[in-house]
Amino acid sequence: MKSKRYIKGFNLIELIIVVTIIGILAAIAFPAYQEHLIRSRRADGQTALMNMAALMEHYYTENNTYIGANPTTLGITNASQQGYYTVSVSASTATTYTLTATPVAGGPQANDSTCGALTITNTNAKGPNPTTCWD
């Protein structure tokens, strides 16, 4: 009586099919993952702007003007907490201001083509697109 021999393992066609499926899944998942990272790093700029806006209001309460307020006079650095953005006072008068968080050139957030630089004003108007960039 002769016993049958069973070959264990994968043949080449099965291996090619599995590698192709993994490649297709990776091609779909990687861009979605990159977009998720960009959106999550955007929160660093939003937080920096909100903190600086609160400091601007405190400055106004003490000085009755926004003129002269900048990161140095407010006692903070111009870099966001995680370092993805640089925060600055892009325009200010005695009664108004506009704060801008610009992605660091060459940094990972520089690839944010959807929003780019984030802004906020003394009236809490957020830019460039509040529904997309400030969600």
C-alpha positions in Angstrom: 0.0 0.0 0.0 1.4 3.3 -1.1 0.7 6.5 0.9 0.0 9.8 -0.9 2.4 12.6 -0.3 1.0 16.0 0.5 3.0 19.0 -0.5 2.7 21.8 2.1 3.3 25.4 1.2 2.2 27.9 -1.4 2.7 27.8 -5.1 3.9 30.8 -7.1 0.4 31.9 -8.3 -1.0 32.0 -4.8 2.0 34.0 -3.6 1.6 36.5 -6.5 -2.1 36.9 -5.7 -1.4 37.6 -2.1 1.3 40.2 -2.8 -1.0 41.9 -5.4 -3.8 42.2 -2.8 -1.4 43.6 -0.2 -0.1 46.1 -2.7 -3.6 47.3 -3.6 -4.5 47.6 0.1 -1.3 49.6 0.8 -2.0 51.9 -2.2 -5.4 52.8 -0.7 -4.4 52.9 2.9 -1.1 54.9 2.7 -2.6 58.2 1.3 -5.5 58.0 3.8 -2.9 57.6 6.6 -0.9 60.5 5.3 -4.0 62.7 5.2 -4.9 61.7 8.8 -1.4 62.7 10.0 -1.7 66.1 8.3 -5.1 66.7 9.9 -3.9 65.7 13.3 -0.8 67.9 13.1 -3.0 70.8 12.1 -4.3 70.7 15.7 -0.9 71.9 16.8 -1.3 75.1 14.8 -4.9 75.6 16.0 -3.8 75.2 19.7 -0.9 77.6 19.2 -3.3 80.2 17.7 -5.9 79.8 20.4 -3.3 80.2 23.1 -1.8 83.2 21.5 -5.3 84.8 21.0 -5.9 84.4 24.7 -2.6 86.1 25.5 -3.5 88.9 23.0 -6.7 89.5 24.9 -4.8 89.6 28.2 -2.3 92.1 26.6 -5.2 94.3 25.5 -6.7 94.3 29.0 -3.5 95.5 30.4 -2.5 98.0 27.7 -5.8 99.0 26.0 -4.3 98.3 22.6 -3.0 95.3 20.6 -0.1 97.4 19.1 3.2 96.1 20.3 1.9 92.6 21.1 4.1 89.8 19.6 5.3 86.4 20.8 8.2 88.0 22.6 6.2 90.6 24.5 3.6 88.0 25.3 6.3 85.8 26.8 6.1 82.9 24.4 8.2 81.5 21.5 6.9 81.8 18.0 7.1 78.0 17.5 4.0 75.9 18.2 4.3 73.3 21.0 5.2 70.4 18.7 7.1 72.6 16.3 5.0 72.1 13.1 4.0 75.8 12.9 5.5 79.2 13.4 3.0 81.7 15.0 3.1 85.4 14.3 1.0 88.6 14.5 0.5 89.2 10.8 -1.6 92.4 11.3 -2.5 94.5 14.3 -4.1 97.9 15.1 -5.1 99.4 18.4 -8.4 97.4 18.3 -7.8 94.4 15.9 -5.3 91.7 15.2 -4.8 88.8 12.9 -2.7 85.9 14.1 -1.1 83.4 11.6 0.3 79.9 12.1 2.5 79.1 9.1 3.7 75.5 8.6 7.5 75.2 9.1 9.2 75.1 5.7 10.6 71.7 4.9 8.7 70.2 7.8 6.0 67.5 7.6 3.2 70.0 7.8 4.5 71.9 4.8 2.6 69.3 2.6 -0.7 70.6 3.9 -2.0 71.8 0.5 -5.6 71.9 1.8 -5.1 74.6 4.4 -1.6 75.9 4.5 -1.3 78.8 6.9 -4.1 79.0 9.6 -5.4 82.4 10.8 -7.5 83.8 13.6 -8.7 87.3 14.2 -9.8 89.2 17.3 -13.4 88.5 16.4 -12.6 84.7 16.3 -12.9 84.6 12.6 -10.9 81.5 11.5 -9.2 80.9 8.2 -8.5 79.9 5.5 -11.6 77.6 5.5 -13.2 77.1 9.0 -15.2 74.0 8.0 -12.3 72.2 6.5 -9.3 73.5 8.4 -10.8 74.0 11.9 -12.9 70.8 12.3 
